[in-house]
């Protein structure tokens, strides 16, 4: 068991916390590009690692991320006028550019130089792959922007959505790197005896530590068909890769559009998480269209009527659990794969007391993740870079799901599938 104090160390993410200092060394998703869709569009509130911020896109299409509260009298800059290459506070008209410089102070005499001595706290904000990434750490330690394979795919072959989760980022992340639960939580057809994950609900896990985090394999014995292999990656500090190239059942073959999928669990604060859900078509002849994306998002529990940034299935209504559905159709009685994840993770409480848990053999990835987090805290405190800052350590990685013969090393059988093509 892990003590509460040890777990508390890696769940607290606010300014001047040890884990917060680690997370601030990485580029963090702050918004999707649609949130700031055009020059001089309305500013947007952002809460990230416990800090209240406001993002805007200026007249020259530059992105800015400022502390929400004006350095004059602390009014919210969310109320500000986004105009003529700056964000102007509506209280007294003070205006700030994307770097936080005060470029106009109409309440002061024309000859005053006071504005040159006032700055709003500002952080870099950069667009890549439809996401606006923020860097909240020491300027001299700013790393290169992330460079995962899905980010290099053409826009026609990738898609990103986001969901708000009312729980600490780590219990959300730990759900994503726990492969065994999919045999139960995501059993959406109780009568299906052809599903590989139903044939073997106790997979063997093999894990390899890497410079970016770890890679781990889930091996399920599916009888005469061989071994169903799923290889995942965990990239520090909160990204999971997984593959969906097979339908995952006997006789079904490849997925309609073979994909790389995953999530980034970004801490809003200690008790809330913004989950960025991404998918990438790995077949250059099969781009996504709107209908397919809607079907995938709906299957995840999102889509136009599902759990996006506006949640309908929440703790207050017991995630709309349907006991008749649970008895006759699926294991949970909850609709949507990712909504099922949200339900169990939120059911633990905003920050769970992990000293009460008892981890088993299929929790190896969870235990390793916690160890890496604790090591990163120690490294950053001692002036050593945490893992995964250098994109070259992970840019060539790809997840895989394949059926392999028994008695063959999975590293050999799936080697080519684990190499990025973009």
VOPANU-787057 format. One record per residue: y, z, x of N, C-alpha, C in turn. Coordinates in steps of 0.02 Angstrom, whole numbers, padded with zeros to 5 digits, always signed. Layout:
VOPANU-787057
YZXYZXYZX...
end
This chain:
VOPANU-787057
-00060+00000+00042+00000+00000+00000+00062+00000+00044+00116-00029+00018+00180-00030+00052+00225+00022+00020+00260+00061+00061+00302+00113+00033+00364+00083+00000+00394+00121-00046+00452+00098-00081+00509+00083-00033+00519+00126+00017+00574+00116+00064+00567+00051+00102+00505+00034+00122+00494-00028+00158+00510-00088+00115+00490-00084+00052+00504-00140+00006+00578-00143-00010+00609-00086-00019+00680-00083-00034+00720-00119+00020+00698-00113+00082+00732-00143+00139+00738-00219+00131+00686-00251+00103+00687-00324+00100+00707-00351+00031+00725-00306-00015+00749-00329-00080+00825-00326-00087+00858-00282-00050+00930-00274-00056+00966-00327-00016+01011-00365-00049+01038-00425-00018+01115-00427-00014+01149-00375-00036+01221-00376-00038+01253-00374+00031+01319-00378+00034+01354-00375+00099+01336-00312+00137+01325-00321+00202+01310-00266+00249+01242-00234+00238+01198-00264+00198+01129-00242+00196+01089-00279+00249+01033-00251+00270+00995-00283+00324+00966-00349+00302+00937-00353+00242+00909-00417+00219+00966-00464+00202+01021-00438+00176+01080-00481+00164+01104-00514+00227+01102-00478+00283+01123-00507+00346+01077-00563+00368+01013-00556+00353+00965-00609+00369+00979-00671+00326+00984-00661+00260+00993-00718+00215+01058-00755+00229+01109-00720+00252+01173-00752+00267+01171-00796+00329+01115-00797+00364+01107-00841+00421+01082-00911+00400+01065-00920+00337+01039-00984+00312+01089-01017+00265+01084-01082+00258+01119-01118+00203+01083-01101+00138+01122-01083+00087+01095-01061+00023+01117-01107-00033+01072-01129-00077+01094-01166-00136+01142-01123-00177+01199-01153-00195+01249-01117-00234+01260-01148-00302+01254-01214-00307+01263-01251-00370+01224-01316-00364+01218-01352-00420+01197-01422-00418+01259-01464-00423+01256-01526-00399+01315-01568-00396+01346-01579-00464+01306-01578-00518+01333-01588-00585+01381-01532-00605+01375-01474-00572+01421-01419-00588+01493-01434-00568+01500-01476-00516+01567-01498-00494+01565-01575-00493+01568-01605-00551+01550-01675-00559+01603-01724-00537+01666-01701-00530+01720-01748-00512+01777-01711-00478+01818-01749-00444+01877-01719-00412+01921-01686-00464+01948-01627-00446+01994-01589-00489+01963-01568-00556+01895-01564-00558+01862-01538-00618+01872-01462-00621+01858-01431-00677+01867-01358-00682+01826-01321-00629+01854-01267-00601+01816-01227-00554+01757-01192-00588+01710-01169-00548+01649-01139-00573+01637-01072-00539+01620-01021-00578+01601-00957-00549+01533-00963-00514+01526-00929-00457+01463-00926-00421+01453-00854-00399+01395-00827-00413+01377-00761-00385+01318-00771-00339+01326-00750-00277+01277-00764-00225+01272-00704-00179+01212-00678-00170+01201-00619-00127+01248-00562-00145+01261-00553-00210+01302-00498-00232+01377-00510-00225+01398-00569-00205+01469-00584-00197+01492-00629-00254+01550-00613-00282+01580-00652-00336+01627-00705-00305+01611-00768-00318+01644-00825-00286+01666-00874-00339+01707-00922-00319+01726-00977-00363+01723-01041-00322+01693-01093-00351+01685-01157-00316+01729-01209-00351+01756-01256-00311+01796-01310-00340+01790-01372-00296+01808-01428-00327+01807-01493-00294+01878-01520-00296+01909-01530-00238+01980-01545-00238+01994-01620-00250+02057-01638-00246+02079-01706-00262+02049-01758-00215+02029-01735-00155+01999-01780-00105+01924-01775-00101+01893-01746-00153+01821-01738-00158+01792-01691-00105+01833-01646-00080+01807-01594-00036+01788-01534-00078+01734-01499-00057+01709-01442-00094+01734-01377-00062+01755-01331-00105+01777-01266-00081+01740-01210-00115+01730-01155-00078+01698-01096-00106+01738-01035-00082+01774-01003-00128+01819-00949-00111+01795-00884-00145+01815-00827-00116+01808-00765-00151+01844-00772-00218+01812-00746-00272+01840-00759-00338+01910-00731-00347+01926-00677-00313+01987-00640-00329+02044-00658-00282+02099-00678-00310+02158-00700-00272+02181-00643-00225+02195-00659-00162+02216-00607-00115+02286-00577-00130+02321-00605-00180+02386-00577-00199+02377-00515-00241+02357-00522-00305+02350-00466-00350+02280-00462-00380+02233-00500-00350+02162-00496-00368+02145-00523-00437+02186-00568-00464+02167-00603-00524+02112-00653-00508+02072-00671-00557+02016-00717-00545+02041-00788-00535+02019-00819-00480+02036-00889-00467+01995-00936-00511+01945-00910-00547+01911-00952-00596+01959-00976-00649+02011-00938-00663+02061-00958-00712+02110-01009-00684+02103-01024-00619+02153-01064-00584+02156-01137-00605+02211-01168-00585+02223-01240-00596+02199-01277-00534+02150-01321-00544+02125-01362-00489+02166-01426-00487+02214-01431-00441+02261-01487-00442+02289-01500-00373+02301-01563-00359+02336-01584-00298+02309-01550-00236+02244-01557-00226+02210-01534-00165+02211-01459-00155+02209-01422-00209+02205-01349-00202+02192-01315-00268+02173-01251-00263+02161-01210-00322+02219-01161-00329+02256-01166-00384+02317-01126-00393+02304-01069-00443+02318-01007-00420+02310-00949-00462+02360-00953-00519+02336-00938-00580+02381-00943-00638+02427-00883-00645+02415-00830-00605+02456-00769-00612+02526-00780-00582+02529-00802-00519+02593-00812-00486+02599-00879-00451+02549-00923-00460+02555-00990-00433+02535-00999-00361+02509-00947-00329+02487-00955-00260+02429-01005-00259+02429-01048-00208+02382-01103-00207+02343-01104-00141+02278-01117-00146+02234-01114-00087+02193-01178-00080+02184-01199-00017+02143-01259-00006+02070-01239+00004+02027-01288+00017+01955-01274+00021+01937-01229+00079+01981-01223+00128+01968-01179+00185+01999-01110+00176+02028-01099+00118+02057-01033+00103+02129-01023+00125+02160-01075+00153+02229-01069+00174+02276-01070+00114+02326-01028+00115+02376-01029+00062+02425-01085+00078+02427-01136+00036+02468-01195+00049+02531-01197+00005+02536-01149-00041+02598-01145-00080+02604-01074-00108+02666-01047-00103+02680-00979-00126+02748-00980-00161+02750-01006-00222+02814-01018-00256+02854-00955-00273+02823-00896-00268+02860-00835-00283+02900-00810-00223+02891-00840-00165+02927-00820-00105+02984-00869-00090+03036-00846-00053+03092-00891-00035+03067-00952+00004+03103-01006-00002+03083-01070+00030+03074-01063+00105+03115-01019+00137+03112-01013+00209+03057-00964+00232+03022-00930+00185+02972-00880+00203+02911-00911+00237+02885-00876+00285+02822-00897+00318+02763-00853+00297+02774-00814+00245+02722-00767+00223+02656-00803+00207+02661-00862+00176+02600-00897+00156+02556-00915+00216+02587-00923+00274+02549-00940+00333+02506-00882+00359+02521-00822+00333+02484-00763+00355+02435-00737+00303+02427-00775+00248+02382-00755+00194+02326-00806+00187+02265-00781+00182+02207-00825+00171+02162-00794+00118+02131-00837+00080+02076-00816+00037+02011-00821+00076+01966-00775+00066+01901-00780+00099+01866-00844+00076+01845-00885+00123+01816-00950+00107+01751-00960+00146+01704-00996+00115+01641-01012+00147+01629-01087+00145+01596-01115+00196+01579-01187+00194+01533-01203+00134+01545-01261+00105+01505-01285+00048+01493-01359+00059+01429-01380+00063+01412-01449+00079+01359-01475+00031+01365-01540+00014+01317-01571-00032+01260-01604+00005+01200-01593-00019+01142-01628+00006+01088-01628-00048+01062-01688-00064+01007-01697-00110+01022-01667-00179+01083-01674-00202+01101-01652-00268+01116-01578-00274+01114-01541-00218+01128-01470-00216+01190-01458-00173+01232-01412-00193+01287-01389-00152+01265-01326-00116+01263-01330-00049+01237-01276-00007+01296-01236+00022+01289-01171+00021+01341-01126+00048+01315-01090+00109+01361-01077+00155+01343-01036+00214+01390-00976+00215+01360-00916+00209+01399-00854+00204+01397-00812+00268+01368-00839+00321+01358-00800+00381+01413-00808+00432+01402-00780+00493+01451-00786+00547+01464-00859+00565+01527-00881+00568+01541-00952+00582+01508-00977+00646+01507-00935+00697+01480-00957+00761+01404-00964+00760+01371-00940+00706+01298-00945+00700+01277-00997+00649+01324-01037+00624+01308-01084+00571+01255-01135+00593+01198-01139+00558+01145-01185+00578+01155-01254+00547+01114-01304+00566+01116-01369+00532+01096-01361+00459+01117-01409+00418+01097-01409+00348+01021-01417+00342+00990-01391+00290+00918-01399+00280+00898-01472+00278+00835-01487+00297+00812-01556+00300+00738-01559+00281+00723-01539+00220+00654-01544+00195+00642-01616+00170+00578-01635+00167+00561-01704+00150+00591-01725+00083+00586-01683+00032+00610-01703-00034+00685-01718-00033+00721-01687+00014+00793-01699+00018+00809-01768+00046+00762-01798+00081+00773-01865+00111+00749-01921+00066+00716-01904+00011+00692-01956-00036+00751-01988-00072+00744-02051-00093+00797-02082-00133+00810-02042-00196+00871-02046-00221+00889-02009-00281+00843-02026-00340+00818-02088-00342+00774-02110-00396+00706-02076-00394+00689-02045-00336+00623-02015-00326+00626-01939-00321+00681-01908-00338+00685-01835-00336+00725-01809-00395+00712-01746-00410+00746-01713-00466+00751-01639-00452+00808-01609-00471+00818-01537-00462+00845-01507-00527+00819-01450-00547+00847-01411-00602+00852-01339-00580+00882-01297-00621+00887-01227-00603+00876-01182-00664+00851-01123-00650+00835-01073-00701+00859-01005-00677+00884-00964-00723+00904-00897-00705+00846-00849-00720+00828-00809-00671+00775-00760-00679+00804-00690-00673+00787-00646-00720+00815-00579-00721+00769-00531-00684+00763-00544-00619+00722-00502-00575+00743-00515-00503+00724-00470-00459+00738-00478-00388+00705-00540-00360+00738-00572-00313+00713-00635-00285+00644-00629-00254+00628-00570-00226+00565-00565-00188+00505-00564-00234+00509-00529-00291+00451-00531-00336+00443-00600-00367+00499-00637-00374+00494-00706-00397+00461-00750-00344+00484-00744-00282+00456-00782-00226+00382-00767-00218+00364-00703-00222+00294-00684-00212+00248-00714-00265+00275-00726-00325+00235-00761-00375+00222-00833-00354+00270-00864-00321+00263-00934-00301+00214-00944-00244+00204-00894-00202+00158-00901-00146+00091-00867-00160+00079-00850-00222+00016-00820-00244-00023-00874-00280-00073-00902-00248-00110-00958-00277-00163-00936-00327-00189-00875-00320-00245-00854-00362-00226-00848-00435-00163-00831-00449-00144-00817-00518-00148-00879-00563-00147-00939-00532-00146-01000-00573-00210-01008-00614-00265-00978-00593-00327-00982-00631-00323-00943-00696-00276-00898-00701-00271-00854-00759-00205-00864-00795-00150-00848-00763-00085-00853-00795-00071-00923-00822-00093-00974-00785-00079-01043-00804-00140-01080-00833-00186-01042-00859-00242-01072-00895-00217-01090-00965-00197-01151-00974-00166-01173-01036-00213-01209-01084-00277-01208-01067-00327-01236-01112-00391-01196-01104-00400-01147-01147-00456-01100-01140-00523-01135-01145-00526-01193-01176-00590-01227-01184-00606-01276-01129-00562-01284-01080-00572-01335-01028-00617-01307-00973-00678-01334-00968-00724-01312-00916-00725-01361-00857-00681-01411-00858-00679-01460-00803-00625-01444-00752-00581-01395-00766-00526-01379-00721-00552-01348-00657-00529-01375-00600-00551-01348-00535-00532-01274-00529-00474-01255-00555-00452-01186-00547-00490-01138-00593-00523-01166-00645-00566-01123-00686-00636-01119-00658-00656-01169-00619-00723-01167-00589-00729-01112-00536-00673-01096-00503-00674-01045-00451-00608-01007-00455-00610-00947-00485-00549-00908-00493-00535-00861-00436-00578-00862-00384-00568-00818-00326-00567-00860-00263-00513-00897-00252-00510-00943-00194-00511-00905-00128-00538-00938-00077-00533-00914-00009-00466-00936+00020-00430-00890+00051-00365-00907+00080-00370-00908+00156-00341-00958+00186-00333-00962+00259-00259-00974+00273-00231-00935+00318-00158-00937+00329-00143-00946+00403-00091-00987+00417-00069-00999+00485+00006-00984+00490+00024-00938+00534+00095-00925+00546+00126-00984+00583+00189-00999+00567+00224-01056+00598+00294-01035+00618+00330-01080+00650+00400-01067+00670+00447-01064+00610+00425-01090+00553+00468-01089+00493+00447-01037+00442+00389-01008+00450+00362-00959+00402+00287-00959+00406+00253-00994+00359+00181-01002+00365+00157-01059+00320+00097-01082+00337+00060-01130+00297-00006-01097+00278-00025-01105+00214-00088-01074+00195-00127-01120+00149-00193-01112+00153-00240-01154+00116-00278-01112+00066-00285-01139+00006-00326-01110-00047-00387-01155-00055-00446-01127-00046-00509-01165-00050-00551-01139-00107-00564-01184-00156-00604-01166-00215-00668-01207-00215-00723-01173-00224-00788-01206-00227-00798-01236-00297-00802-01302-00300-00810-01336-00365-00879-01370-00370-00927-01336-00340-00996-01358-00346-01011-01422-00310-01046-01467-00344-01069-01529-00313-01011-01575-00293-00951-01563-00322-00893-01605-00305-00863-01587-00237-00878-01528-00211-00853-01509-00146-00806-01449-00150-00752-01452-00113-00702-01399-00109-00635-01426-00133-00605-01391-00180-00538-01408-00201-00489-01371-00156-00452-01410-00118-00407-01383-00067-00335-01392-00089-00297-01338-00088-00224-01342-00098-00191-01309-00037-00148-01346-00004-00112-01320+00054-00038-01313+00035-00013-01253+00041+00057-01237+00026+00094-01222+00090+00161-01225+00086+00202-01200+00141+00254-01150+00114+00270-01100+00154+00325-01055+00140+00376-01063+00196+00435-01085+00178+00490-01093+00225+00539-01034+00217+00553-01000+00271+00604-00947+00267+00670-00978+00245+00709-00941+00203+00692-00873+00180+00662-00870+00111+00660-00926+00072+00637-00918+00002+00613-00983-00029+00586-01029+00011+00564-01094-00016+00488-01101-00014+00460-01128-00068+00389-01143-00072+00379-01217-00085+00332-01246-00048+00309-01315-00059+00240-01313-00091+00228-01358-00138+00160-01367-00162+00152-01441-00182+00090-01462-00189+00076-01532-00204+00046-01539-00273+00062-01595-00305+00030-01613-00369+00014-01687-00365-00041-01702-00328-00063-01771-00323-00127-01784-00363-00163-01731-00378-00223-01736-00420-00211-01702-00486-00247-01724-00538-00243-01690-00602-00279-01623-00600-00321-01613-00549-00352-01548-00540-00409-01532-00587-00443-01585-00610-00502-01573-00653-00553-01628-00640-00615-01613-00653-00671-01658-00639-00662-01723-00677-00666-01779-00641-00663-01845-00671-00593-01871-00686-00540-01831-00672-00473-01852-00693-00437-01895-00641-00451-01887-00577-00419-01928-00525-00348-01906-00510-00307-01956-00490-00239-01942-00467-00192-01929-00526-00138-01894-00510-00086-01881-00560-00051-01946-00577-00019-01948-00635+00018-02008-00656+00070-02027-00604+00109-01979-00580+00154-01989-00524+00138-01935-00473+00105-01951-00418+00090-01900-00367+00155-01871-00340+00157-01804-00335+00220-01772-00320+00214-01716-00269+00270-01703-00237+00282-01641-00200+00328-01599-00244+00311-01536-00254+00351-01492-00296+00367-01428-00259+00411-01389-00288+00425-01324-00259+00484-01290-00290+00500-01232-00263+00555-01191-00288+00593-01160-00229+00656-01145-00241+00696-01104-00197+00721-01045-00239+00703-00984-00220+00721-00925-00258+00782-00893-00225+00840-00908-00252+00903-00889-00219+00930-00825-00252+00941-00772-00213+00965-00710-00243+01037-00716-00268+01047-00703-00332+01114-00696-00359+01141-00628-00337+01100-00578-00345+01114-00510-00321+01046-00475-00318+01046-00409-00314+00983-00373-00307+00936-00382-00366+00963-00396-00425+00923-00394-00486+00918-00460-00523+00946-00512-00495+00945-00577-00528+00936-00633-00477+00904-00687-00499+00886-00742-00455+00902-00808-00488+00928-00856-00450+00935-00924-00474+00878-00965-00442+00835-00991-00484+00777-01029-00460+00794-01104-00463+00793-01136-00405+00802-01209-00401+00733-01240-00399+00719-01283-00448+00654-01315-00456+00660-01388-00436+00622-01409-00386+00628-01478-00363+00561-01514-00368+00565-01580-00376+00505-01621-00372+00524-01688-00341+00476-01717-00306+00486-01781-00271+00425-01825-00281+00435-01886-00303+00380-01934-00306+00362-01956-00235+00298-01951-00218+00277-01971-00151+00254-02044-00150+00258-02077-00208+00239-02147-00213+00303-02189-00219+00317-02229-00169+00381-02267-00169+00385-02316-00227+00329-02333-00257+00329-02380-00314+00334-02344-00381+00340-02277-00379+00343-02239-00442+00403-02192-00442+00462-02219-00456+00520-02175-00464+00516-02136-00530+00557-02085-00536+00560-02048-00599+00606-02084-00648+00588-02082-00712+00636-02102-00763+00649-02041-00807+00698-02047-00850+00721-01989-00890+00665-01961-00933+00624-02005-00962+00570-01982-01006+00519-01941-00967+00502-01965-00907+00452-01929-00867+00479-01861-00844+00541-01860-00822+00572-01797-00801+00572-01747-00859+00589-01770-00918+00591-01726-00976+00521-01698-00990+00470-01739-00984+00402-01715-00996+00382-01662-00944+00399-01674-00881+00383-01627-00828+00420-01561-00838+00484-01566-00854+00524-01506-00864+00499-01467-00925+00479-01502-00977+00453-01469-01036+00387-01434-01021+00344-01466-00982+00281-01435-00963+00292-01371-00923+00347-01371-00884+00364-01311-00847+00396-01257-00889+00414-01274-00951+00447-01227-00994+00522-01235-00993+00545-01291-00963+00616-01303-00959+00633-01360-01006+00657-01416-00982+00673-01472-01025+00734-01458-01068+00750-01503-01113+00811-01499-01153+00812-01439-01200+00752-01414-01219+00749-01357-01265+00717-01296-01232+00708-01298-01167+00671-01245-01133+00714-01198-01092+00683-01171-01039+00713-01117-01001+00751-01145-00940+00811-01169-00951+00853-01190-00895+00901-01133-00881+00965-01148-00870+01012-01094-00857+01025-01052-00919+01009-01079-00978+01012-01041-01040+00940-01023-01059+00925-00959-01062+00857-00937-01075+00847-00920-01149+00790-00942-01176+00772-00926-01245+00715-00876-01249+00673-00876-01198+00616-00831-01196+00631-00777-01144+00647-00718-01167+00671-00665-01123+00637-00599-01141+00647-00548-01099+00617-00483-01110+00631-00456-01180+00693-00466-01203+00714-00438-01267+00673-00464-01326+00645-00525-01320+00602-00550-01374+00530-00560-01350+00513-00524-01295+00444-00525-01268+00422-00596-01250+00470-00635-01226+00458-00704-01203+00425-00746-01257+00437-00726-01320+00409-00760-01379+00334-00769-01374+00301-00718-01349+00228-00721-01344+00197-00730-01413+00148-00774-01417+00113-00791-01479+00041-00767-01472+00024-00713-01506-00043-00683-01497-00099-00727-01524-00085-00767-01575-00136-00813-01599-00148-00868-01547-00094-00893-01517-00103-00942-01463-00141-00911-01405-00126-00849-01389-00161-00815-01334-00235-00808-01349-00253-00797-01411-00323-00788-01429-00361-00853-01430-00328-00909-01448-00365-00971-01461-00349-01029-01415-00290-01029-01383-00269-01089-01347-00256-01079-01272-00214-01031-01254-00202-01020-01183-00206-00946-01166-00207-00932-01102-00223-00865-01078-00167-00815-01093-00105-00839-01096-00048-00793-01102-00018-00791-01172-00023-00844-01210+00013-00849-01273+00087-00865-01263+00105-00886-01203+00174-00904-01186+00176-00978-01168+00227-01013-01191+00233-01085-01181+00270-01099-01115+00243-01145-01074+00277-01168-01014+00253-01132-00952+00232-01172-00902+00204-01144-00840+00253-01097-00806+00315-01120-00795+00363-01077-00760+00388-01020-00803+00388-01029-00870+00406-00974-00914+00353-00919-00909+00290-00937-00900+00238-00887-00889+00251-00847-00826+00273-00882-00773+00292-00847-00711+00350-00799-00723+00402-00824-00757+00460-00782-00771+00440-00719-00809+00396-00728-00858+00376-00671-00900+00343-00616-00860+00293-00633-00819+00258-00581-00783+00302-00550-00729+00344-00590-00697+00387-00564-00644+00442-00520-00674+00471-00540-00729+00522-00499-00762+00492-00437-00794+00428-00441-00815+00396-00384-00847+00388-00325-00799+00391-00338-00733+00385-00285-00683+00446-00240-00680+00503-00264-00707+00566-00230-00699+00610-00269-00651+00674-00253-00650+00721-00291-00608+00703-00286-00533+00686-00227-00510+00660-00218-00442+00599-00173-00448+00542-00200-00431+00479-00164-00444+00465-00115-00388+00433-00060-00406+00410-00010-00357+00343-00032-00329+00344-00065-00271+00282-00092-00242+00237-00039-00212+00262+00024-00207+00217+00076-00182+00160+00090-00231+00165+00064-00292+00114+00076-00343+00059+00023-00342+00067-00030-00304+00020-00086-00309-00037-00079-00259-00090-00116-00271-00149-00117-00228-00167-00191-00214-00155-00213-00154-00162-00284-00137-00234-00300-00115-00258-00360-00136-00326-00381-00119-00326-00440-00072-00385-00470-00065-00394-00523-00015-00354-00586-00031-00340-00599-00095-00302-00659-00113-00226-00646-00111-00206-00587-00087-00135-00571-00080-00111-00579-00008-00150-00614+00032-00133-00619+00103-00066-00652+00115-00050-00704+00075+00015-00737+00084+00072-00690+00068+00064-00649+00016+00116-00601-00002+00127-00551+00054+00073-00525+00081+00078-00476+00135+00111-00507+00197+00093-00569+00212+00122-00602+00271+00196-00616+00261+00215-00636+00201+00285-00647+00186+00326-00584+00198+00302-00528+00174+00339-00465+00184+00345-00448+00258+00291-00460+00296+00293-00446+00367+00345-00490+00402+00349-00554+00384+00398-00600+00413+00469-00576+00397+00479-00554+00335+00545-00529+00315+00565-00469+00358+00519-00422+00366+00535-00363+00406+00549-00381+00479+00510-00428+00506+00523-00451+00574+00590-00484+00581+00610-00524+00530+00675-00558+00532+00732-00507+00531+00724-00454+00492+00775-00402+00490+00784-00372+00560+00729-00357+00592+00732-00328+00660+00763-00377+00709+00743-00441+00705+00770-00491+00751+00846-00499+00744+00869-00507+00682+00941-00517+00671+00981-00457+00695+00954-00397+00682+00988-00336+00705+00994-00334+00781+00946-00367+00815+00946-00367+00889+00977-00430+00918+01008-00472+00875+01042-00532+00899+00997-00592+00909+00936-00590+00881+00888-00645+00887+00890-00685+00822+00886-00751+00827+00887-00794+00768+00824-00784+00726+00830-00782+00660+00771-00779+00616+00736-00846+00615+00674-00849+00591+00637-00913+00590+00663-00962+00539+00651-01027+00552+00666-01078+00503+00737-01104+00502+00779-01084+00549+00847-01111+00550+00849-01182+00575+00804-01199+00620+00802-01266+00650+00760-01313+00606+00792-01364+00576+00754-01409+00531+00696-01445+00565+00697-01452+00630+00643-01487+00664+00577-01449+00659+00580-01384+00642+00518-01345+00636+00481-01359+00571+00514-01390+00522+00481-01401+00457+00492-01470+00427+00534-01511+00455+00553-01573+00421+00495-01621+00412+00442-01614+00451+00384-01659+00446+00328-01630+00404+00340-01573+00372+00287-01540+00333+00282-01569+00262+00221-01569+00237+00208-01588+00168+00149-01547+00142+00152-01527+00079+00097-01493+00047+00044-01544+00026-00016-01519+00010-00070-01565-00009-00117-01531-00059-00146-01571-00103-00203-01549-00144-00253-01606-00145-00312-01592-00119-00365-01643-00112-00433-01610-00123-00483-01651-00137-00552-01628-00138-00584-01649-00073-00613-01601-00038-00643-01616+00027-00718-01597+00026-00757-01626+00071-00828-01608+00074-00838-01536+00097-00891-01506+00077-00908-01440+00102-00928-01444+00176-00913-01390+00213-00933-01387+00283-00885-01422+00330-00829-01447+00305-00780-01482+00347-00718-01439+00353-00688-01435+00412-00626-01398+00421-00571-01431+00380-00536-01390+00341-00484-01418+00298-00428-01450+00339-00414-01423+00398-00362-01452+00441-00379-01523+00460-00443-01538+00470-00464-01606+00488-00466-01650+00426-00493-01624+00370-00502-01665+00311-00436-01684+00279-00385-01640+00284-00322-01653+00249-00264-01665+00298-00280-01675+00362-00227-01681+00412-00173-01731+00396-00193-01792+00376-00144-01845+00363-00102-01829+00301-00131-01795+00252-00096-01779+00190-00040-01729+00202-00041-01694+00259+00007-01640+00272+00067-01663+00312+00073-01729+00321+00129-01756+00361+00178-01791+00315+00241-01775+00321+00294-01806+00280+00298-01880+00295+00314-01920+00243+00322-01992+00252+00395-02014+00254+00439-01975+00222+00510-01993+00221+00545-01968+00285
end
